[in-house]
Amino acid sequence: MKYNLRITVLIICFTFFCLDALSAFSLQFAVPAMQSGLTKLRKWTPLVRYVETQCGFDIELVIVKDHRRLAEGLSDKFYDVGFVNALWEEKLRQNRDIHSCARVEVNQKQFFQTSLIVNKDSVIRNMADMHGDYLALIVPYESLGGFYIPLVLFQEQSIVPTEVFKQVVYSETYESILKGVAFGVVDVGAIASTVLQDPRLEPFSREIRVIETSERLPQWALVGRNDLKSGMIDLFIKSLVEMKNSKEGQELLKAAGFSGFVYSSESTVQISHTYLLQIEQIDANSR
């Protein structure tokens, strides 16, 4: 009996050792769901599988509920690399154990702007005319360009959205907001400027007008931990950056809505101090 018990304990210990060993040779890559986890999974899985073949080690794609949980997972060393918007990149950079690795490009650009749009036949000509039934934004307290920055633009004009619109509605994508405004279903919508440069959406873009535009904002970034897996992280980032050098990689990037990845530089990291202060005020007022 004691002999059998000893074997059982050894088997359990060996199993845990193997699991630890496997995790040591795999990379955990986290992406926030932003209320569309299945969409994110479909978008990123082909990219991750391609990069896996280039790196030679397993990459576990983890769809996390939101940015806050992703940040906690990085700090607690559950995740090795995270894909985050520029606001959370700025927050995570305050942790000395985490650094910016690379930035995604959309239409060959590392920056975008938030645009407030109306239908081309709308009576709204500028911010002073702001009113209507529906204002459309992206996921609350998650999206930089689709939630925080539109509210900052309103705040700068001393406009309270809930006072000039009957309802604020939230969408998962900029594309759906563009279509809503183009069809006249939504009075005002917030979209990323890159959406207006998408040839596929040109028929809808012709049906809208831009009435306000933000400062330039950095595109989403990859952030990684500074620890024993730094070599694996470097290879992962290198493989992503080099994807645009192959036809297959270009096709996968295009299907995901990206034109490529580039290494981070200090000049492309920071959001303006003014915007950060106003975002902090929005968060403080929400509590």
TIMINU-760202 format. One record per residue: residue number from 1; residue in three letters; x, y, z of N, C-alpha, C in turn. Coordinates in steps of 0.1 Angstrom, whole numbers, always signed. Last residue first. Layout:
  num  residuo    nc1    nc2    nc3   cac1   cac2   cac3    cc1    cc2    cc3
  NUM      Ala      X      Y      Z      X      Y      Z      X      Y      Z
...
***
This chain:
  num  residuo    nc1    nc2    nc3   cac1   cac2   cac3    cc1    cc2    cc3
  287      Arg   -170   +573   -112   -170   +566   -100   -180   +572    -90
  286      Ser   -168   +590   -133   -177   +578   -135   -179   +570   -122
  285      Asn   -150   +609   -128   -164   +613   -127   -173   +601   -128
  284      Ala   -126   +595   -132   -130   +599   -119   -144   +603   -118
  283      Asp   -127   +591   -160   -128   +579   -151   -132   +583   -137
  282      Ile   -125   +618   -168   -137   +610   -172   -139   +598   -163
  281      Gln   -100   +624   -158   -112   +631   -152   -125   +624   -156
  280      Glu    -84   +608   -174    -84   +606   -159    -96   +612   -153
  279      Ile    -88   +621   -198    -93   +607   -196    -94   +604   -181
  278      Gln    -75   +645   -193    -90   +645   -195    -96   +631   -194
  277      Leu    -49   +636   -190    -55   +643   -179    -70   +643   -180
  276      Leu    -45   +626   -216    -44   +617   -205    -51   +623   -192
  275      Tyr    -47   +649   -232    -57   +638   -233    -57   +629   -221
  274      Thr    -24   +663   -223    -37   +669   -221    -48   +658   -222
  273      His     -3   +647   -231     -5   +648   -216    -19   +654   -214
  272      Ser     -8   +625   -258     -6   +638   -253    -10   +639   -238
  271      Ile     +7   +593   -256     -5   +601   -259     -2   +615   -253
  270      Gln    +38   +578   -268    +30   +586   -259    +18   +593   -264
  269      Val    +51   +563   -289    +44   +557   -277    +34   +566   -271
  268      Thr    +67   +572   -309    +53   +568   -313    +45   +562   -301
  267      Ser    +91   +578   -298    +83   +589   -304    +69   +585   -308
  266      Glu   +102   +554   -291    +97   +563   -280    +88   +574   -286
  265      Ser    +91   +527   -311   +100   +538   -308    +94   +548   -298
  264      Ser    +86   +492   -318    +82   +505   -311    +94   +514   -310
  263      Tyr    +87   +478   -350    +92   +479   -337    +88   +492   -331
  262      Val    +56   +471   -367    +69   +477   -366    +74   +478   -352
  261      Phe    +35   +451   -387    +39   +455   -374    +53   +461   -375
  260      Gly     +8   +457   -412    +21   +452   -407    +23   +455   -393
  259      Ser    -17   +462   -418     -8   +462   -430     +6   +458   -425
  258      Phe    -48   +446   -407    -35   +452   -405    -27   +453   -418
  257      Gly    -70   +430   -409    -72   +444   -409    -59   +452   -407
  256      Ala    -67   +403   -413    -69   +408   -399    -71   +423   -398
  255      Ala    -62   +402   -440    -75   +396   -435    -78   +400   -421
  254      Lys    -36   +413   -440    -48   +420   -446    -61   +415   -441
  253      Leu    -22   +393   -427    -23   +406   -421    -35   +414   -427
  252      Leu    -24   +373   -446    -30   +371   -433    -31   +384   -426
  251      Glu    -11   +384   -468    -25   +380   -469    -32   +379   -456
  250      Gln    +15   +387   -458     +7   +399   -462     -8   +396   -463
  249      Gly    +22   +360   -454    +21   +369   -443    +13   +381   -446
  248      Glu    +23   +351   -481    +13   +345   -471    +11   +354   -459
  247      Lys    +44   +368   -490    +30   +369   -496    +20   +363   -487
  246      Ser    +65   +384   -466    +61   +372   -474    +47   +374   -479
  245      Asn    +69   +406   -451    +79   +403   -462    +76   +391   -470
  244      Lys    +52   +409   -431    +48   +416   -443    +59   +414   -454
  243      Met    +64   +395   -410    +53   +389   -417    +50   +396   -431
  242      Glu    +83   +407   -394    +87   +402   -407    +76   +395   -416
  241      Val    +69   +412   -371    +74   +424   -379    +78   +419   -393
  240      Leu    +65   +386   -362    +54   +395   -365    +58   +406   -374
  239      Ser    +91   +378   -357    +83   +371   -367    +71   +379   -371
  238      Lys    +98   +396   -336   +106   +396   -349    +98   +389   -360
  237      Ile    +81   +388   -316    +80   +401   -322    +86   +402   -335
  236      Phe    +92   +362   -312    +78   +364   -315    +76   +377   -322
  235      Leu   +118   +369   -304   +116   +361   -316   +102   +362   -321
  234      Asp   +113   +383   -280   +120   +389   -291   +118   +382   -304
  233      Ile   +101   +362   -265    +93   +374   -268   +100   +381   -280
  232      Met   +123   +345   -262   +112   +340   -269   +103   +352   -274
  231      Gly   +139   +362   -246   +144   +358   -259   +133   +353   -268
  230      Ser   +124   +366   -223   +126   +377   -232   +131   +373   -246
  229      Lys   +118   +348   -203   +113   +345   -217   +116   +356   -227
  228      Leu   +127   +359   -180   +135   +348   -186   +130   +344   -200
  227      Asp   +117   +393   -186   +120   +382   -177   +127   +371   -185
  226      Asn    +98   +417   -191   +112   +416   -191   +116   +405   -181
  225      Arg    +69   +412   -212    +75   +412   -199    +90   +411   -200
  224      Gly    +55   +435   -237    +60   +422   -232    +67   +423   -218
  223      Val    +30   +447   -259    +38   +449   -247    +43   +435   -242
  222      Leu    +21   +460   -289    +24   +447   -282    +33   +451   -271
  221      Ala     -6   +484   -296     +8   +480   -294     +9   +466   -288
  220      Trp    -26   +504   -318    -24   +494   -307    -10   +489   -307
  219      Gln    -14   +538   -327    -22   +525   -329    -19   +516   -318
  218      Pro    -15   +570   -311     -8   +558   -316    -17   +546   -317
  217      Leu    -32   +597   -326    -31   +588   -315    -24   +576   -320
  216      Arg    -35   +632   -333    -30   +619   -337    -29   +610   -324
  215      Glu    -65   +649   -321    -51   +648   -324    -47   +634   -328
  214      Ser    -97   +645   -338    -88   +645   -326    -74   +647   -331
  213      Thr   -122   +663   -355   -111   +653   -355   -102   +656   -343
  212      Glu   -156   +668   -367   -145   +671   -357   -135   +660   -357
  211      Ile   -171   +661   -388   -173   +675   -382   -163   +678   -371
  210      Val   -173   +645   -419   -165   +646   -406   -167   +660   -400
  209      Arg   -201   +630   -434   -193   +642   -432   -186   +641   -419
  208      Ile   -211   +602   -456   -209   +609   -443   -201   +622   -444
  207      Glu   -211   +587   -479   -224   +592   -473   -223   +600   -460
  206      Arg   -187   +578   -485   -192   +589   -494   -205   +595   -488
  205      Ser   -185   +557   -468   -177   +569   -465   -182   +581   -473
  204      Phe   -199   +537   -482   -204   +543   -469   -198   +556   -466
  203      Pro   -182   +531   -503   -196   +535   -506   -202   +541   -494
  202      Glu   -157   +524   -489   -158   +537   -497   -173   +541   -499
  201      Leu   -149   +501   -477   -160   +509   -471   -163   +522   -478
  200      Arg   -128   +492   -492   -140   +483   -491   -152   +490   -485
  199      Pro   -108   +510   -487   -115   +510   -500   -128   +502   -500
  198      Asp   -104   +529   -459   -106   +515   -463   -114   +515   -476
  197      Gln   -103   +553   -448    -93   +551   -458    -94   +536   -464
  196      Leu   -121   +554   -427   -125   +562   -439   -115   +559   -451
  195      Val   -107   +540   -409   -119   +533   -414   -123   +540   -427
  194      Thr    -88   +557   -399    -84   +546   -408    -95   +539   -415
  193      Ser   -101   +572   -380    -98   +578   -393    -94   +568   -404
  192      Ala   -125   +556   -361   -111   +558   -364   -109   +563   -378
  191      Ile   -156   +573   -351   -148   +562   -358   -134   +566   -358
  190      Ala   -186   +580   -336   -172   +581   -334   -165   +570   -341
  189      Gly   -216   +596   -349   -208   +584   -345   -193   +588   -344
  188      Val   -249   +608   -348   -234   +611   -347   -227   +599   -343
  187      Asp   -273   +594   -355   -271   +609   -358   -256   +612   -358
  186      Val   -280   +564   -371   -273   +571   -360   -271   +585   -364
  185      Val   -293   +559   -395   -299   +553   -383   -293   +559   -370
  184      Gly   -283   +567   -419   -291   +576   -412   -298   +571   -400
  183      Phe   -264   +552   -432   -278   +548   -434   -288   +558   -427
  182      Ala   -241   +563   -421   -243   +564   -436   -258   +561   -439
  181      Val   -243   +555   -395   -244   +570   -398   -247   +571   -413
  180      Gly   -241   +528   -397   -252   +533   -391   -254   +548   -394
  179      Lys   -216   +525   -409   -227   +521   -417   -240   +527   -411
  178      Leu   -199   +534   -388   -199   +541   -401   -212   +538   -409
  177      Ile   -206   +514   -369   -209   +528   -367   -209   +536   -380
  176      Ser   -195   +492   -381   -209   +492   -379   -214   +506   -376
  175      Glu   -168   +499   -381   -174   +497   -394   -190   +498   -392
  174      Tyr   -160   +499   -355   -161   +512   -362   -169   +511   -375
  173      Thr   -177   +476   -333   -168   +479   -344   -171   +493   -350
  172      Glu   -196   +473   -313   -183   +465   -312   -173   +470   -322
  171      Ser   -212   +501   -299   -210   +491   -309   -197   +484   -307
  170      Tyr   -237   +517   -279   -224   +512   -281   -223   +501   -291
  169      Val   -255   +548   -277   -254   +534   -280   -240   +530   -282
  168      Val   -271   +572   -258   -258   +568   -263   -258   +553   -265
  167      Gln   -301   +590   -265   -294   +578   -261   -280   +577   -266
  166      Lys   -307   +616   -270   -317   +609   -262   -310   +596   -257
  165      Phe   -282   +642   -266   -287   +630   -273   -297   +622   -264
  164      Val   -276   +662   -249   -280   +666   -262   -284   +654   -271
  163      Glu   -271   +650   -225   -280   +661   -225   -285   +665   -239
  162      Thr   -252   +631   -229   -265   +626   -224   -276   +637   -223
  161      Pro   -229   +647   -236   -237   +639   -246   -251   +635   -241
  160      Val   -223   +679   -229   -226   +667   -221   -235   +658   -231
  159      Ile   -198   +701   -238   -210   +694   -242   -212   +681   -234
  158      Ser   -175   +717   -238   -185   +718   -227   -198   +712   -231
  157      Gln   -157   +711   -257   -167   +720   -261   -178   +722   -250
  156      Glu   -142   +692   -243   -135   +704   -248   -145   +715   -252
  155      Gln   -161   +671   -242   -157   +679   -230   -150   +692   -233
  154      Phe   -161   +661   -268   -173   +668   -263   -169   +677   -250
  153      Leu   -135   +651   -268   -138   +661   -278   -151   +669   -273
  152      Val   -137   +632   -247   -128   +643   -245   -132   +655   -255
  151      Leu   -154   +614   -260   -159   +621   -248   -150   +633   -245
  150      Pro   -137   +605   -280   -150   +612   -283   -155   +620   -271
  149      Ile   -117   +593   -263   -114   +605   -271   -127   +612   -276
  148      Tyr   -131   +570   -251   -125   +581   -243   -123   +594   -252
  147      Phe   -142   +556   -275   -150   +559   -263   -144   +571   -256
  146      Gly   -126   +551   -296   -140   +551   -298   -148   +554   -286
  145      Gly    -99   +553   -289   -104   +561   -299   -119   +562   -301
  144      Leu   -100   +534   -266    -94   +548   -265   -100   +557   -276
  143      Ser   -123   +513   -251   -118   +518   -264   -112   +532   -261
  142      Glu   -132   +509   -225   -122   +500   -231   -115   +506   -243
  141      Tyr   -153   +524   -216   -141   +522   -207   -131   +512   -212
  140      Pro   -176   +509   -238   -173   +519   -228   -161   +515   -219
  139      Val   -171   +502   -273   -172   +497   -259   -167   +506   -248
  138      Ile   -178   +533   -292   -173   +519   -290   -173   +515   -275
  137      Leu   -209   +551   -299   -195   +550   -295   -191   +535   -294
  136      Ala   -233   +572   -313   -227   +558   -313   -212   +559   -309
  135      Leu   -262   +588   -303   -247   +590   -305   -241   +576   -303
  134      Tyr   -295   +595   -314   -285   +585   -311   -270   +590   -313
  133      Asp   -310   +619   -317   -315   +608   -310   -304   +598   -305
  132      Gly   -295   +652   -312   -301   +641   -319   -306   +630   -311
  131      His   -268   +676   -315   -280   +671   -309   -285   +659   -317
  130      Met   -246   +702   -321   -247   +688   -316   -260   +685   -309
  129      Asp   -238   +725   -332   -251   +720   -336   -255   +707   -329
  128      Ala   -212   +729   -324   -222   +737   -317   -237   +733   -321
  127      Met   -198   +712   -340   -200   +708   -326   -211   +716   -320
  126      Asn   -215   +715   -372   -203   +715   -364   -207   +711   -349
  125      Arg   -239   +708   -385   -228   +713   -393   -214   +713   -385
  124      Ile   -267   +689   -387   -255   +691   -378   -243   +695   -387
  123      Val   -284   +680   -405   -285   +695   -402   -274   +699   -393
  122      Ser   -272   +656   -429   -275   +660   -415   -275   +675   -414
  121      Asp   -263   +645   -452   -275   +654   -453   -280   +659   -439
  120      Lys   -242   +629   -445   -239   +640   -454   -251   +650   -455
  119      Asn   -243   +620   -410   -247   +618   -424   -245   +630   -433
  118      Val   -212   +626   -392   -227   +627   -394   -230   +623   -408
  117      Ile   -185   +618   -369   -191   +619   -382   -207   +620   -382
  116      Leu   -155   +624   -355   -169   +625   -352   -176   +627   -366
  115      Ser   -126   +605   -355   -134   +614   -362   -148   +613   -357
  114      Thr    -94   +601   -341   -108   +599   -339   -116   +609   -347
  113      Gln    -66   +590   -360    -73   +600   -353    -88   +596   -351
  112      Phe    -36   +571   -358    -49   +573   -363    -55   +585   -356
  111      Phe     -3   +557   -367    -12   +566   -359    -26   +566   -366
  110      Gln    +12   +542   -383    +12   +539   -369     +3   +547   -361
  109      Lys     +2   +530   -415     +3   +542   -406     +3   +536   -392
  108      Gln     -5   +512   -435     +9   +517   -434    +11   +528   -424
  107      Asn    -31   +506   -428    -29   +514   -440    -15   +520   -440
  106      Val    -19   +502   -396    -31   +501   -404    -30   +511   -416
  105      Glu     +5   +485   -377     +2   +495   -387    -11   +492   -394
  104      Val    +12   +480   -342     +6   +476   -354     +4   +488   -364
  103      Arg    +44   +480   -327    +31   +486   -329    +25   +481   -342
  102      Ala    +63   +464   -300    +60   +467   -314    +46   +474   -315
  101      Cys    +69   +466   -272    +77   +458   -281    +75   +463   -296
  100      Ser    +72   +483   -241    +66   +483   -254    +75   +476   -264
   99      His    +76   +463   -211    +81   +473   -221    +72   +472   -234
   98      Ile    +77   +457   -176    +69   +455   -189    +74   +466   -198
   97      Asp    +88   +462   -152    +90   +448   -157    +83   +446   -171
   96      Arg    +81   +487   -144    +94   +485   -150    +97   +471   -155
   95      Asn    +51   +501   -152    +56   +489   -146    +70   +486   -152
   94      Gln    +45   +521   -170    +49   +525   -157    +54   +514   -148
   93      Arg    +35   +508   -192    +49   +512   -192    +54   +517   -179
   92      Leu     +8   +505   -186    +17   +494   -184    +32   +497   -184
   91      Lys     -2   +530   -195     -3   +526   -181     +7   +515   -177
   90      Glu     +4   +530   -222    +10   +540   -214     +9   +536   -199
   89      Glu    -12   +508   -230     +3   +508   -232    +10   +518   -223
   88      Trp    -36   +519   -225    -31   +509   -216    -16   +506   -218
   87      Leu    -36   +537   -246    -39   +542   -232    -33   +532   -222
   86      Ala    -33   +523   -269    -22   +532   -265    -24   +537   -251
   85      Asn    -44   +488   -264    -45   +501   -270    -34   +511   -263
   84      Val    -25   +457   -267    -33   +467   -259    -34   +480   -267
   83      Phe    -16   +425   -263    -20   +434   -274    -29   +445   -268
   82      Gly    +11   +411   -244     -3   +415   -246     -4   +425   -257
   81      Val    +30   +383   -233    +29   +394   -243    +14   +398   -243
   80      Asp    +27   +365   -212    +40   +370   -215    +40   +382   -224
   79      Tyr     +6   +359   -184     +8   +362   -198    +21   +368   -200
   78      Phe    +10   +356   -157     +2   +346   -164     +4   +347   -179
   77      Lys    +24   +375   -142    +32   +365   -150    +23   +354   -155
   76      Asp    +11   +395   -130    +11   +383   -122    +19   +371   -130
   75      Ser    +12   +414   -151    +19   +417   -138    +21   +404   -130
   74      Leu     -4   +401   -169    +10   +404   -172    +18   +406   -160
   73      Gly    -29   +401   -155    -22   +388   -160     -8   +390   -163
   72      Glu    -34   +428   -153    -32   +420   -141    -25   +407   -144
   71      Ala    -38   +434   -180    -27   +440   -173    -24   +432   -160
   70      Leu    -61   +418   -185    -49   +416   -192    -37   +421   -185
   69      Arg    -80   +430   -169    -76   +417   -166    -63   +413   -173
   68      Arg    -81   +455   -182    -77   +454   -168    -72   +440   -164
   67      His    -90   +449   -208    -77   +454   -206    -72   +453   -191
   66      Asp   -111   +419   -206   -108   +433   -208    -94   +437   -206
   65      Lys   -111   +390   -210   -123   +398   -210   -121   +413   -213
   64      Val    -88   +376   -234    -91   +380   -220   -103   +390   -221
   63      Ile    -78   +349   -251    -87   +360   -253    -92   +364   -239
   62      Val    -47   +337   -258    -57   +338   -248    -65   +351   -250
   61      Leu    -28   +315   -276    -36   +327   -277    -47   +327   -267
   60      Glu     +3   +302   -271    -10   +301   -266    -17   +314   -267
   59      Ile    +26   +289   -291    +21   +302   -287     +7   +300   -283
   58      Asp    +55   +267   -291    +40   +269   -290    +37   +283   -285
   57      Phe    +82   +274   -315    +77   +270   -302    +62   +273   -301
   56      Gly    +91   +283   -339    +95   +270   -335    +91   +266   -321
   55      Cys    +86   +307   -353    +93   +307   -340    +99   +293   -336
   54      Gln    +72   +300   -376    +84   +308   -377    +93   +307   -365
   53      Thr    +49   +288   -366    +58   +280   -375    +72   +287   -377
   52      Glu    +39   +309   -351    +43   +297   -344    +53   +289   -353
   51      Val    +30   +326   -371    +41   +330   -363    +47   +318   -356
   50      Tyr     +7   +312   -379    +17   +315   -389    +30   +318   -381
   49      Arg     -9   +312   -356     -4   +299   -361     +7   +301   -371
   48      Val    -13   +339   -353     -5   +332   -343     +0   +319   -348
   47      Leu    -29   +344   -376    -16   +351   -374     -7   +344   -364
   46      Pro    -52   +328   -371    -43   +325   -383    -29   +332   -381
   45      Thr    -61   +340   -346    -57   +326   -347    -48   +323   -359
   44      Trp    -72   +366   -348    -58   +364   -344    -53   +350   -346
   43      Lys    -98   +364   -357    -89   +374   -363    -75   +370   -360
   42      Arg   -111   +346   -340   -110   +343   -354   -100   +352   -361
   41      Leu   -108   +360   -316   -102   +347   -317   -100   +343   -332
   40      Lys   -123   +383   -321   -109   +384   -318   -102   +371   -320
   39      Thr   -149   +371   -323   -143   +378   -334   -128   +380   -333
   38      Leu   -152   +361   -297   -151   +352   -308   -145   +358   -321
   37      Gly   -152   +385   -282   -141   +375   -280   -140   +366   -292
   36      Ser   -162   +412   -279   -163   +405   -291   -152   +394   -292
   35      Gln   -158   +428   -257   -171   +423   -259   -173   +416   -272
   34      Met   -130   +429   -256   -137   +441   -259   -152   +437   -263
   33      Ala   -109   +410   -253   -121   +407   -261   -129   +419   -265
   32      Pro    -74   +415   -255    -86   +418   -249    -98   +416   -258
   31      Val    -50   +389   -257    -57   +399   -265    -70   +402   -258
   30      Ala    -19   +374   -249    -32   +378   -245    -37   +390   -253
   29      Phe     +1   +346   -251     -2   +359   -258    -16   +363   -256
   28      Gln    +26   +328   -238    +12   +331   -236     +9   +345   -241
   27      Leu    +47   +304   -252    +45   +318   -250    +30   +321   -248
   26      Ser    +66   +276   -240    +55   +282   -248    +53   +296   -244
   25      Phe    +83   +264   -222    +87   +265   -237    +76   +269   -246
   24      Ala    +71   +265   -198    +84   +273   -199    +88   +274   -214
   23      Ser    +50   +248   -201    +47   +263   -201    +60   +271   -203
   22      Leu    +65   +224   -200    +58   +228   -212    +55   +243   -213
   21      Ala    +73   +225   -173    +83   +224   -183    +77   +229   -197
   20      Asp    +48   +223   -160    +57   +235   -158    +67   +236   -169
   19      Leu    +40   +198   -168    +32   +210   -172    +40   +223   -171
   18      Cys    +61   +183   -157    +59   +183   -171    +51   +195   -176
   17      Phe    +55   +186   -130    +68   +190   -135    +67   +192   -150
   16      Phe    +30   +175   -128    +32   +189   -126    +45   +195   -131
   15      Thr    +38   +148   -133    +28   +155   -141    +29   +170   -140
   14      Phe    +55   +143   -111    +61   +143   -125    +51   +150   -135
   13      Cys    +37   +144    -90    +48   +153    -91    +54   +154   -105
   12      Ile    +21   +122    -98    +15   +135    -97    +26   +146    -98
   11      Ile    +40   +101    -96    +33   +104   -109    +27   +118   -109
   10      Leu    +47   +102    -69    +57   +104    -79    +51   +108    -92
    9      Val    +22    +95    -58    +28   +108    -55    +38   +111    -65
    8      Thr    +21    +68    -68    +10    +78    -71    +16    +92    -69
    7      Ile    +43    +56    -55    +42    +57    -70    +33    +68    -74
    6      Arg    +34    +58    -28    +47    +64    -32    +47    +66    -48
    5      Leu    +12    +41    -29    +10    +55    -26    +22    +63    -31
    4      Asn    +25    +17    -34    +15    +22    -44    +13    +37    -42
    3      Tyr    +39    +14    -10    +46    +14    -22    +38    +21    -33
    2      Lys    +19    +13     +9    +28    +24    +10    +35    +26     -4
    1      Met     +8    -12     +0     +0     +0     +0     +9    +13     +0
***
